[in-house]
């Protein structure tokens, strides 16, 4: 969706296309760097709590993206949005495996995969329409009611973890994986 809106964003924020690629790179880098945290956070604070937190972070970051007045605020907001997206994606599979019988997980994953595969088809159409007829800011604002609704549903439907596991955080491992993946993404950009 963001790629479709890049010309409108560049025009609005008076930035050349060379700086706009950073909006994609920062999102992907923060997504990859944050992914390893998902399991540890869910073990420590509970799956439902962390999943709802991730949705709220994503919604808040989407609001900040839409409100951005300059490229650097938008870049920072996209980084935060990537952190929320990473936790949602990482923990989504855990939610499925812990909430449904094993014989139904394949079918549920098929539906989720189908929805994920339709994103690249529908996303540019929606992004282009919003950018053309409303404003590029609405490609971010549209996420807010969806994420908030998902957070309310998750809070009411997901099982509560009664005993969080207090495992120590593997800080050296996180730094190694996070910095390696982050450098790889920026290197490929």
Backbone as JSON Lines, residues from 0, in Angstrom:
{"i":0,"aa":"X","n":[0.83,-1.19,0.0],"ca":[0.0,0.0,0.0],"c":[0.87,1.25,0.0]}
{"i":1,"aa":"X","n":[1.93,1.25,0.8],"ca":[2.78,2.43,0.92],"c":[3.47,2.76,-0.4]}
{"i":2,"aa":"X","n":[3.89,1.73,-1.13],"ca":[4.58,1.97,-2.41],"c":[3.69,2.77,-3.35]}
{"i":3,"aa":"X","n":[2.4,2.45,-3.38],"ca":[1.47,3.16,-4.25],"c":[1.36,4.63,-3.87]}
{"i":4,"aa":"X","n":[1.51,4.93,-2.6],"ca":[1.34,6.3,-2.11],"c":[2.63,7.12,-2.13]}
{"i":5,"aa":"X","n":[3.76,6.52,-2.46],"ca":[5.04,7.24,-2.4],"c":[5.06,8.54,-3.2]}
{"i":6,"aa":"X","n":[4.54,8.58,-4.43],"ca":[4.54,9.87,-5.13],"c":[3.76,10.96,-4.39]}
{"i":7,"aa":"X","n":[2.6,10.61,-3.83],"ca":[1.81,11.58,-3.08],"c":[2.51,12.02,-1.8]}
{"i":8,"aa":"X","n":[3.17,11.08,-1.14],"ca":[3.92,11.4,0.09],"c":[5.07,12.34,-0.25]}
{"i":9,"aa":"X","n":[5.81,12.01,-1.31],"ca":[6.94,12.84,-1.71],"c":[6.51,14.26,-2.06]}
{"i":10,"aa":"X","n":[5.41,14.38,-2.77],"ca":[4.91,15.7,-3.14],"c":[4.46,16.48,-1.91]}
{"i":11,"aa":"X","n":[3.75,15.81,-1.01],"ca":[3.23,16.47,0.19],"c":[4.34,16.91,1.14]}
{"i":12,"aa":"X","n":[5.35,16.07,1.3],"ca":[6.43,16.37,2.24],"c":[7.63,17.0,1.55]}
{"i":13,"aa":"X","n":[7.5,17.27,0.25],"ca":[8.55,17.92,-0.53],"c":[9.88,17.17,-0.43]}
{"i":14,"aa":"X","n":[9.82,15.88,-0.74],"ca":[11.0,15.03,-0.67],"c":[11.2,14.29,-1.98]}
{"i":15,"aa":"X","n":[12.46,14.1,-2.38],"ca":[12.74,13.36,-3.62],"c":[12.5,11.86,-3.43]}
{"i":16,"aa":"X","n":[12.27,11.15,-4.53],"ca":[12.04,9.7,-4.45],"c":[13.18,8.94,-3.77]}
{"i":17,"aa":"X","n":[14.41,9.45,-3.86],"ca":[15.54,8.75,-3.25],"c":[15.41,8.63,-1.73]}
{"i":18,"aa":"X","n":[14.73,9.57,-1.1],"ca":[14.54,9.51,0.36],"c":[13.32,8.68,0.75]}
{"i":19,"aa":"X","n":[12.42,8.46,-0.17],"ca":[11.17,7.77,0.17],"c":[11.34,6.26,0.31]}
{"i":20,"aa":"X","n":[12.36,5.7,-0.31],"ca":[12.62,4.27,-0.15],"c":[12.9,3.9,1.29]}
{"i":21,"aa":"X","n":[13.38,4.86,2.05],"ca":[13.65,4.65,3.47],"c":[12.39,4.26,4.24]}
{"i":22,"aa":"X","n":[11.23,4.7,3.78],"ca":[9.97,4.35,4.44],"c":[9.71,2.85,4.39]}
{"i":23,"aa":"X","n":[10.09,2.22,3.31],"ca":[9.93,0.77,3.17],"c":[11.03,0.04,3.94]}
{"i":24,"aa":"X","n":[12.27,0.49,3.76],"ca":[13.42,-0.16,4.39],"c":[13.32,-0.15,5.91]}
{"i":25,"aa":"X","n":[12.96,0.99,6.48],"ca":[12.87,1.11,7.94],"c":[11.77,0.2,8.48]}
{"i":26,"aa":"X","n":[10.65,0.13,7.78],"ca":[9.56,-0.75,8.24],"c":[10.02,-2.21,8.25]}
{"i":27,"aa":"X","n":[10.61,-2.65,7.15],"ca":[11.05,-4.04,7.05],"c":[12.15,-4.34,8.07]}
{"i":28,"aa":"X","n":[13.1,-3.42,8.23],"ca":[14.19,-3.63,9.19],"c":[13.66,-3.73,10.62]}
{"i":29,"aa":"X","n":[12.76,-2.84,11.0],"ca":[12.22,-2.9,12.37],"c":[11.36,-4.14,12.55]}
{"i":30,"aa":"X","n":[10.68,-4.56,11.51],"ca":[9.89,-5.79,11.54],"c":[10.8,-6.99,11.83]}
{"i":31,"aa":"X","n":[11.88,-7.09,11.1],"ca":[12.79,-8.24,11.24],"c":[13.53,-8.21,12.57]}
{"i":32,"aa":"X","n":[13.97,-7.03,12.99],"ca":[14.71,-6.93,14.25],"c":[13.82,-7.24,15.45]}
{"i":33,"aa":"X","n":[12.55,-6.88,15.38],"ca":[11.63,-7.07,16.51],"c":[11.07,-8.48,16.59]}
{"i":34,"aa":"X","n":[11.01,-9.2,15.5],"ca":[10.41,-10.54,15.49],"c":[10.93,-11.48,16.59]}
{"i":35,"aa":"X","n":[12.24,-11.54,16.82],"ca":[12.71,-12.46,17.86],"c":[12.21,-12.15,19.27]}
{"i":36,"aa":"X","n":[11.74,-10.94,19.5],"ca":[11.23,-10.57,20.83],"c":[9.86,-11.17,21.14]}
{"i":37,"aa":"X","n":[9.09,-11.51,20.11],"ca":[7.71,-11.94,20.29],"c":[7.51,-13.08,21.26]}
{"i":38,"aa":"X","n":[8.26,-14.15,21.07],"ca":[8.1,-15.32,21.94],"c":[8.45,-15.02,23.38]}
{"i":39,"aa":"X","n":[9.56,-14.32,23.59],"ca":[9.98,-14.0,24.96],"c":[8.95,-13.11,25.64]}
{"i":40,"aa":"X","n":[8.47,-12.08,24.94],"ca":[7.47,-11.19,25.53],"c":[6.18,-11.94,25.86]}
{"i":41,"aa":"X","n":[5.75,-12.83,24.96],"ca":[4.52,-13.6,25.21],"c":[4.69,-14.53,26.4]}
{"i":42,"aa":"X","n":[5.86,-15.15,26.52],"ca":[6.11,-16.01,27.68],"c":[6.11,-15.22,28.98]}
{"i":43,"aa":"X","n":[6.65,-14.04,28.93],"ca":[6.81,-13.23,30.14],"c":[5.53,-12.51,30.56]}
{"i":44,"aa":"X","n":[4.8,-11.96,29.59],"ca":[3.64,-11.12,29.91],"c":[2.3,-11.71,29.49]}
{"i":45,"aa":"X","n":[2.32,-12.83,28.82],"ca":[1.08,-13.47,28.38],"c":[0.8,-13.16,26.92]}
{"i":46,"aa":"X","n":[0.38,-14.19,26.2],"ca":[0.13,-14.08,24.77],"c":[-0.93,-13.03,24.45]}
{"i":47,"aa":"X","n":[-2.05,-13.09,25.14],"ca":[-3.13,-12.15,24.87],"c":[-2.68,-10.71,25.12]}
{"i":48,"aa":"X","n":[-1.99,-10.48,26.23],"ca":[-1.54,-9.12,26.56],"c":[-0.59,-8.56,25.51]}
{"i":49,"aa":"X","n":[0.37,-9.37,25.1],"ca":[1.36,-8.9,24.13],"c":[0.73,-8.71,22.75]}
{"i":50,"aa":"X","n":[-0.18,-9.6,22.37],"ca":[-0.85,-9.46,21.07],"c":[-1.69,-8.18,21.04]}
{"i":51,"aa":"X","n":[-2.43,-7.93,22.1],"ca":[-3.23,-6.69,22.17],"c":[-2.32,-5.47,22.17]}
{"i":52,"aa":"X","n":[-1.21,-5.55,22.9],"ca":[-0.24,-4.46,22.92],"c":[0.3,-4.2,21.51]}
{"i":53,"aa":"X","n":[0.63,-5.27,20.78],"ca":[1.14,-5.13,19.41],"c":[0.13,-4.42,18.51]}
{"i":54,"aa":"X","n":[-1.14,-4.79,18.65],"ca":[-2.18,-4.14,17.85],"c":[-2.31,-2.66,18.21]}
{"i":55,"aa":"X","n":[-2.2,-2.34,19.49],"ca":[-2.27,-0.93,19.92],"c":[-1.06,-0.14,19.44]}
{"i":56,"aa":"X","n":[0.12,-0.76,19.47],"ca":[1.32,-0.1,18.94],"c":[1.15,0.16,17.45]}
{"i":57,"aa":"X","n":[0.65,-0.83,16.72],"ca":[0.44,-0.68,15.28],"c":[-0.57,0.43,14.99]}
{"i":58,"aa":"X","n":[-1.67,0.47,15.74],"ca":[-2.69,1.51,15.54],"c":[-2.12,2.89,15.86]}
{"i":59,"aa":"X","n":[-1.39,3.0,16.97],"ca":[-0.8,4.29,17.36],"c":[0.22,4.76,16.34]}
{"i":60,"aa":"X","n":[1.06,3.84,15.88],"ca":[2.07,4.19,14.88],"c":[1.41,4.59,13.56]}
{"i":61,"aa":"X","n":[0.31,3.94,13.22],"ca":[-0.43,4.31,12.0],"c":[-0.96,5.73,12.12]}
{"i":62,"aa":"X","n":[-1.48,6.08,13.3],"ca":[-1.96,7.44,13.53],"c":[-0.81,8.44,13.39]}
{"i":63,"aa":"X","n":[0.34,8.11,13.97],"ca":[1.5,8.99,13.87],"c":[1.98,9.13,12.43]}
{"i":64,"aa":"X","n":[1.93,8.03,11.67],"ca":[2.3,8.1,10.25],"c":[1.39,9.09,9.52]}
{"i":65,"aa":"X","n":[0.1,8.98,9.76],"ca":[-0.85,9.86,9.09],"c":[-0.7,11.32,9.51]}
{"i":66,"aa":"X","n":[-0.27,11.54,10.73],"ca":[-0.11,12.9,11.25],"c":[1.26,13.51,10.93]}
{"i":67,"aa":"X","n":[2.14,12.74,10.34],"ca":[3.52,13.19,10.11],"c":[3.57,14.45,9.26]}
{"i":68,"aa":"X","n":[4.37,15.38,9.73],"ca":[4.54,16.66,9.04],"c":[5.86,16.73,8.27]}
{"i":69,"aa":"X","n":[6.74,15.76,8.51],"ca":[8.0,15.74,7.78],"c":[8.44,14.29,7.59]}
{"i":70,"aa":"X","n":[9.43,14.11,6.75],"ca":[9.86,12.76,6.39],"c":[10.42,12.01,7.59]}
{"i":71,"aa":"X","n":[11.1,12.69,8.49],"ca":[11.74,12.0,9.61],"c":[10.72,11.54,10.65]}
{"i":72,"aa":"X","n":[9.67,12.29,10.83],"ca":[8.59,11.82,11.71],"c":[7.92,10.59,11.1]}
{"i":73,"aa":"X","n":[7.75,10.61,9.79],"ca":[7.14,9.48,9.1],"c":[8.05,8.25,9.16]}
{"i":74,"aa":"X","n":[9.35,8.44,9.01],"ca":[10.3,7.32,9.09],"c":[10.27,6.71,10.49]}
{"i":75,"aa":"X","n":[10.3,7.54,11.53],"ca":[10.24,7.04,12.9],"c":[8.94,6.32,13.19]}
{"i":76,"aa":"X","n":[7.85,6.86,12.67],"ca":[6.54,6.22,12.87],"c":[6.45,4.89,12.14]}
{"i":77,"aa":"X","n":[7.07,4.82,10.96],"ca":[7.1,3.55,10.22],"c":[7.92,2.5,10.97]}
{"i":78,"aa":"X","n":[9.0,2.94,11.63],"ca":[9.8,2.0,12.43],"c":[8.95,1.44,13.57]}
{"i":79,"aa":"X","n":[8.21,2.3,14.24],"ca":[7.34,1.86,15.33],"c":[6.24,0.95,14.79]}
{"i":80,"aa":"X","n":[5.71,1.28,13.64],"ca":[4.68,0.45,13.01],"c":[5.24,-0.94,12.69]}
{"i":81,"aa":"X","n":[6.47,-1.0,12.25],"ca":[7.11,-2.29,11.98],"c":[7.26,-3.13,13.24]}
{"i":82,"aa":"X","n":[7.54,-2.49,14.37],"ca":[7.64,-3.23,15.64],"c":[6.3,-3.86,16.0]}
{"i":83,"aa":"X","n":[5.23,-3.11,15.88],"ca":[3.9,-3.66,16.16],"c":[3.54,-4.76,15.18]}
{"i":84,"aa":"X","n":[3.85,-4.55,13.91],"ca":[3.58,-5.56,12.89],"c":[4.36,-6.84,13.12]}
{"i":85,"aa":"X","n":[5.6,-6.71,13.58],"ca":[6.42,-7.89,13.85],"c":[5.81,-8.75,14.94]}
{"i":86,"aa":"X","n":[5.37,-8.12,16.01],"ca":[4.78,-8.88,17.11],"c":[3.46,-9.52,16.7]}
{"i":87,"aa":"X","n":[2.66,-8.79,15.91],"ca":[1.4,-9.37,15.43],"c":[1.67,-10.6,14.57]}
{"i":88,"aa":"X","n":[2.61,-10.48,13.65],"ca":[2.9,-11.59,12.75],"c":[3.5,-12.78,13.46]}
{"i":89,"aa":"X","n":[4.44,-12.53,14.35],"ca":[5.1,-13.61,15.08],"c":[4.12,-14.34,15.97]}
{"i":90,"aa":"X","n":[3.3,-13.59,16.68],"ca":[2.4,-14.21,17.66],"c":[1.12,-14.75,17.03]}
{"i":91,"aa":"X","n":[0.83,-14.36,15.8],"ca":[-0.37,-14.87,15.14],"c":[-0.39,-16.38,15.04]}
{"i":92,"aa":"X","n":[0.75,-16.96,14.67],"ca":[0.84,-18.42,14.58],"c":[0.71,-19.07,15.95]}
{"i":93,"aa":"X","n":[1.28,-18.45,16.97],"ca":[1.18,-18.99,18.33],"c":[-0.28,-18.98,18.78]}
{"i":94,"aa":"X","n":[-1.0,-17.92,18.45],"ca":[-2.42,-17.83,18.8],"c":[-3.19,-18.98,18.16]}
{"i":95,"aa":"X","n":[-2.94,-19.23,16.9],"ca":[-3.65,-20.31,16.19],"c":[-3.34,-21.66,16.83]}
{"i":96,"aa":"X","n":[-2.06,-21.91,17.06],"ca":[-1.67,-23.21,17.62],"c":[-2.18,-23.42,19.04]}
{"i":97,"aa":"X","n":[-2.3,-22.34,19.8],"ca":[-2.74,-22.49,21.19],"c":[-4.26,-22.38,21.35]}
{"i":98,"aa":"X","n":[-4.96,-21.92,20.33],"ca":[-6.4,-21.69,20.46],"c":[-7.27,-22.71,19.75]}
{"i":99,"aa":"X","n":[-6.71,-23.46,18.81],"ca":[-7.52,-24.37,18.01],"c":[-6.97,-25.78,18.09]}
{"i":100,"aa":"X","n":[-7.85,-26.77,17.9],"ca":[-7.38,-28.16,17.86],"c":[-6.42,-28.36,16.69]}
{"i":101,"aa":"X","n":[-5.48,-29.23,16.87],"ca":[-4.44,-29.45,15.87],"c":[-5.0,-29.8,14.48]}
{"i":102,"aa":"X","n":[-6.1,-30.53,14.43],"ca":[-6.66,-30.93,13.14],"c":[-7.29,-29.77,12.38]}
{"i":103,"aa":"X","n":[-7.53,-28.64,13.04],"ca":[-8.12,-27.47,12.36],"c":[-7.09,-26.42,11.98]}
{"i":104,"aa":"X","n":[-5.87,-26.52,12.49],"ca":[-4.88,-25.47,12.24],"c":[-4.49,-25.36,10.77]}
{"i":105,"aa":"X","n":[-4.44,-26.47,10.05],"ca":[-4.1,-26.42,8.63],"c":[-5.12,-25.61,7.85]}
{"i":106,"aa":"X","n":[-6.39,-25.85,8.12],"ca":[-7.46,-25.13,7.42],"c":[-7.43,-23.64,7.79]}
{"i":107,"aa":"X","n":[-7.22,-23.33,9.05],"ca":[-7.17,-21.94,9.49],"c":[-5.97,-21.23,8.85]}
{"i":108,"aa":"X","n":[-4.83,-21.9,8.83],"ca":[-3.65,-21.32,8.18],"c":[-3.88,-21.1,6.69]}
{"i":109,"aa":"X","n":[-4.66,-21.97,6.07],"ca":[-4.98,-21.81,4.65],"c":[-5.78,-20.52,4.44]}
{"i":110,"aa":"X","n":[-6.77,-20.27,5.3],"ca":[-7.56,-19.05,5.18],"c":[-6.71,-17.8,5.42]}
{"i":111,"aa":"X","n":[-5.84,-17.87,6.4],"ca":[-4.96,-16.74,6.69],"c":[-4.01,-16.5,5.52]}
{"i":112,"aa":"X","n":[-3.49,-17.58,4.96],"ca":[-2.6,-17.47,3.81],"c":[-3.33,-16.87,2.61]}
{"i":113,"aa":"X","n":[-4.57,-17.27,2.41],"ca":[-5.38,-16.72,1.32],"c":[-5.58,-15.22,1.5]}
{"i":114,"aa":"X","n":[-5.88,-14.81,2.73],"ca":[-6.05,-13.38,3.01],"c":[-4.73,-12.64,2.8]}
{"i":115,"aa":"X","n":[-3.63,-13.25,3.22],"ca":[-2.32,-12.63,3.04],"c":[-1.93,-12.5,1.58]}
{"i":116,"aa":"X","n":[-2.31,-13.49,0.77],"ca":[-1.99,-13.46,-0.65],"c":[-2.85,-12.45,-1.42]}
{"i":117,"aa":"X","n":[-4.03,-12.14,-0.88],"ca":[-4.88,-11.15,-1.55],"c":[-4.42,-9.73,-1.26]}
{"i":118,"aa":"X","n":[-3.59,-9.55,-0.24],"ca":[-3.08,-8.22,0.11],"c":[-2.37,-7.52,-1.03]}
{"i":119,"aa":"X","n":[-1.4,-8.19,-1.69],"ca":[-0.71,-7.54,-2.8],"c":[-1.62,-7.2,-3.99]}
{"i":120,"aa":"X","n":[-2.76,-7.86,-4.08],"ca":[-3.71,-7.57,-5.15],"c":[-4.61,-6.39,-4.77]}
{"i":121,"aa":"X","n":[-5.14,-6.43,-3.56],"ca":[-6.1,-5.41,-3.12],"c":[-5.39,-4.16,-2.59]}
{"i":122,"aa":"X","n":[-4.25,-4.34,-1.93],"ca":[-3.54,-3.22,-1.3],"c":[-3.25,-2.06,-2.24]}
{"i":123,"aa":"X","n":[-2.62,-2.3,-3.39],"ca":[-2.36,-1.19,-4.3],"c":[-3.62,-0.5,-4.81]}
{"i":124,"aa":"X","n":[-4.7,-1.27,-5.01],"ca":[-5.96,-0.65,-5.46],"c":[-6.51,0.28,-4.38]}
{"i":125,"aa":"X","n":[-6.55,-0.21,-3.15],"ca":[-7.06,0.61,-2.05],"c":[-6.13,1.79,-1.8]}
{"i":126,"aa":"X","n":[-4.83,1.52,-1.77],"ca":[-3.86,2.6,-1.56],"c":[-3.92,3.66,-2.64]}
{"i":127,"aa":"X","n":[-4.03,3.22,-3.88],"ca":[-4.13,4.17,-4.99],"c":[-5.4,5.0,-4.92]}
{"i":128,"aa":"X","n":[-6.52,4.35,-4.6],"ca":[-7.8,5.07,-4.49],"c":[-7.76,6.08,-3.35]}
{"i":129,"aa":"X","n":[-7.25,5.66,-2.2],"ca":[-7.18,6.58,-1.06],"c":[-6.26,7.75,-1.35]}
{"i":130,"aa":"X","n":[-5.11,7.47,-1.96],"ca":[-4.15,8.53,-2.27],"c":[-4.71,9.49,-3.31]}
{"i":131,"aa":"X","n":[-5.4,8.95,-4.31],"ca":[-5.93,9.78,-5.39],"c":[-7.14,10.6,-4.96]}
{"i":132,"aa":"X","n":[-8.06,9.97,-4.25],"ca":[-9.34,10.63,-3.97],"c":[-9.45,11.25,-2.58]}
{"i":133,"aa":"X","n":[-8.6,10.87,-1.66],"ca":[-8.67,11.44,-0.31],"c":[-7.32,12.08,0.02]}
{"i":134,"aa":"X","n":[-6.39,11.29,0.53],"ca":[-5.05,11.76,0.86],"c":[-4.18,10.55,1.17]}
{"i":135,"aa":"X","n":[-2.88,10.67,0.96],"ca":[-1.98,9.57,1.28],"c":[-2.06,9.23,2.76]}
{"i":136,"aa":"X","n":[-2.41,10.17,3.59],"ca":[-2.48,9.93,5.04],"c":[-3.5,8.84,5.39]}
{"i":137,"aa":"X","n":[-4.5,8.67,4.54],"ca":[-5.55,7.69,4.82],"c":[-5.1,6.25,4.61]}
{"i":138,"aa":"X","n":[-3.97,6.03,3.94],"ca":[-3.46,4.66,3.87],"c":[-3.0,4.2,5.25]}
{"i":139,"aa":"X","n":[-2.71,5.15,6.12],"ca":[-2.34,4.83,7.5],"c":[-3.56,4.88,8.42]}
{"i":140,"aa":"X","n":[-4.39,5.89,8.24],"ca":[-5.58,6.02,9.11],"c":[-6.51,4.82,8.99]}
{"i":141,"aa":"X","n":[-6.56,4.2,7.82],"ca":[-7.47,3.06,7.63],"c":[-7.1,1.88,8.54]}
{"i":142,"aa":"X","n":[-5.84,1.82,8.97],"ca":[-5.39,0.74,9.86],"c":[-5.95,0.88,11.28]}
{"i":143,"aa":"X","n":[-6.25,2.1,11.69],"ca":[-6.6,2.35,13.09],"c":[-7.87,1.61,13.52]}
{"i":144,"aa":"X","n":[-9.01,1.78,12.84],"ca":[-10.2,1.06,13.31],"c":[-10.06,-0.46,13.18]}
{"i":145,"aa":"X","n":[-9.32,-0.91,12.18],"ca":[-9.12,-2.36,12.01],"c":[-8.31,-2.91,13.17]}
{"i":146,"aa":"X","n":[-7.2,-2.25,13.5],"ca":[-6.34,-2.72,14.59],"c":[-7.04,-2.62,15.94]}
{"i":147,"aa":"X","n":[-7.8,-1.55,16.16],"ca":[-8.51,-1.41,17.45],"c":[-9.6,-2.46,17.59]}
{"i":148,"aa":"X","n":[-10.31,-2.75,16.5],"ca":[-11.33,-3.81,16.53],"c":[-10.68,-5.16,16.81]}
{"i":149,"aa":"X","n":[-9.56,-5.42,16.15],"ca":[-8.84,-6.68,16.38],"c":[-8.36,-6.79,17.82]}
{"i":150,"aa":"X","n":[-7.91,-5.67,18.4],"ca":[-7.45,-5.68,19.8],"c":[-8.61,-5.99,20.74]}
{"i":151,"aa":"X","n":[-9.77,-5.4,20.48],"ca":[-10.94,-5.69,21.32],"c":[-11.35,-7.15,21.2]}
{"i":152,"aa":"X","n":[-11.34,-7.68,19.99],"ca":[-11.68,-9.09,19.79],"c":[-10.66,-10.01,20.46]}
{"i":153,"aa":"X","n":[-9.39,-9.67,20.32],"ca":[-8.34,-10.49,20.94],"c":[-8.46,-10.46,22.45]}
{"i":154,"aa":"X","n":[-8.75,-9.29,23.01],"ca":[-8.87,-9.18,24.47],"c":[-10.04,-10.0,25.0]}
{"i":155,"aa":"X","n":[-11.09,-10.11,24.21],"ca":[-12.27,-10.84,24.69],"c":[-12.28,-12.31,24.3]}
{"i":156,"aa":"X","n":[-11.58,-12.7,23.23],"ca":[-11.65,-14.07,22.74],"c":[-10.42,-14.93,23.03]}
{"i":157,"aa":"X","n":[-9.25,-14.33,23.11],"ca":[-8.04,-15.12,23.32],"c":[-7.99,-15.62,24.75]}
{"i":158,"aa":"X","n":[-7.48,-16.83,24.93],"ca":[-7.35,-17.34,26.29],"c":[-6.29,-16.56,27.07]}
{"i":159,"aa":"X","n":[-6.52,-16.42,28.36],"ca":[-5.58,-15.71,29.21],"c":[-4.51,-16.67,29.71]}
{"i":160,"aa":"X","n":[-3.28,-16.22,29.69],"ca":[-2.19,-17.0,30.25],"c":[-2.13,-16.7,31.74]}
{"i":161,"aa":"X","n":[-2.35,-17.7,32.55],"ca":[-2.39,-17.46,33.98],"c":[-1.02,-17.42,34.62]}
{"i":162,"aa":"X","n":[-0.07,-18.19,34.11],"ca":[1.27,-18.24,34.7],"c":[2.32,-17.86,33.66]}
{"i":163,"aa":"X","n":[2.7,-16.59,33.61],"ca":[3.77,-16.23,32.69],"c":[5.08,-16.91,33.09]}
{"i":164,"aa":"X","n":[5.86,-17.29,32.1],"ca":[7.16,-17.92,32.33],"c":[8.2,-16.82,32.45]}
{"i":165,"aa":"X","n":[9.02,-16.88,33.47],"ca":[10.04,-15.85,33.71],"c":[11.41,-16.3,33.21]}
{"i":166,"aa":"X","n":[11.52,-16.49,31.92],"ca":[12.81,-16.88,31.35],"c":[13.68,-15.64,31.17]}
{"i":167,"aa":"X","n":[14.99,-15.78,31.34],"ca":[15.86,-14.62,31.14],"c":[15.93,-14.25,29.65]}
{"i":168,"aa":"X","n":[16.09,-12.99,29.4],"ca":[16.17,-12.5,28.03],"c":[17.58,-12.75,27.49]}
{"i":169,"aa":"X","n":[17.67,-13.3,26.3],"ca":[18.96,-13.58,25.66],"c":[19.42,-12.33,24.91]}
{"i":170,"aa":"X","n":[19.97,-11.38,25.66],"ca":[20.36,-10.1,25.08],"c":[21.47,-10.25,24.03]}
{"i":171,"aa":"X","n":[22.54,-11.02,24.29],"ca":[23.57,-11.17,23.25],"c":[23.01,-11.81,21.97]}
{"i":172,"aa":"X","n":[22.15,-12.8,22.12],"ca":[21.54,-13.43,20.95],"c":[20.66,-12.47,20.18]}
{"i":173,"aa":"X","n":[19.89,-11.66,20.92],"ca":[19.02,-10.67,20.28],"c":[19.86,-9.65,19.52]}
{"i":174,"aa":"X","n":[20.94,-9.16,20.14],"ca":[21.81,-8.19,19.47],"c":[22.43,-8.78,18.21]}
{"i":175,"aa":"X","n":[22.86,-10.02,18.3],"ca":[23.48,-10.67,17.16],"c":[22.49,-10.85,16.01]}
{"i":176,"aa":"X","n":[21.33,-11.42,16.3],"ca":[20.32,-11.64,15.26],"c":[19.78,-10.31,14.75]}
{"i":177,"aa":"X","n":[19.43,-9.41,15.67],"ca":[18.85,-8.12,15.28],"c":[19.8,-7.28,14.45]}
{"i":178,"aa":"X","n":[21.04,-7.15,14.9],"ca":[21.99,-6.32,14.14],"c":[22.34,-6.99,12.82]}
{"i":179,"aa":"X","n":[22.49,-8.31,12.83],"ca":[22.8,-9.02,11.58],"c":[21.69,-8.85,10.55]}
{"i":180,"aa":"X","n":[20.45,-9.06,10.97],"ca":[19.33,-8.93,10.04],"c":[19.14,-7.47,9.62]}
{"i":181,"aa":"X","n":[19.27,-6.55,10.56],"ca":[19.12,-5.14,10.23],"c":[20.16,-4.69,9.22]}
{"i":182,"aa":"X","n":[21.41,-5.09,9.44],"ca":[22.47,-4.73,8.5],"c":[22.26,-5.38,7.14]}
{"i":183,"aa":"X","n":[21.76,-6.6,7.14],"ca":[21.47,-7.29,5.88],"c":[20.4,-6.53,5.08]}
{"i":184,"aa":"X","n":[19.34,-6.11,5.75],"ca":[18.27,-5.38,5.07],"c":[18.78,-4.05,4.53]}
{"i":185,"aa":"X","n":[19.51,-3.28,5.37],"ca":[20.03,-2.0,4.89],"c":[21.07,-2.2,3.8]}
{"i":186,"aa":"X","n":[21.83,-3.29,3.89],"ca":[22.82,-3.59,2.86],"c":[22.18,-3.91,1.52]}
{"i":187,"aa":"X","n":[21.06,-4.62,1.55],"ca":[20.36,-4.97,0.31],"c":[19.63,-3.77,-0.28]}
{"i":188,"aa":"X","n":[19.36,-2.76,0.54],"ca":[18.68,-1.57,0.04],"c":[19.69,-0.72,-0.69]}
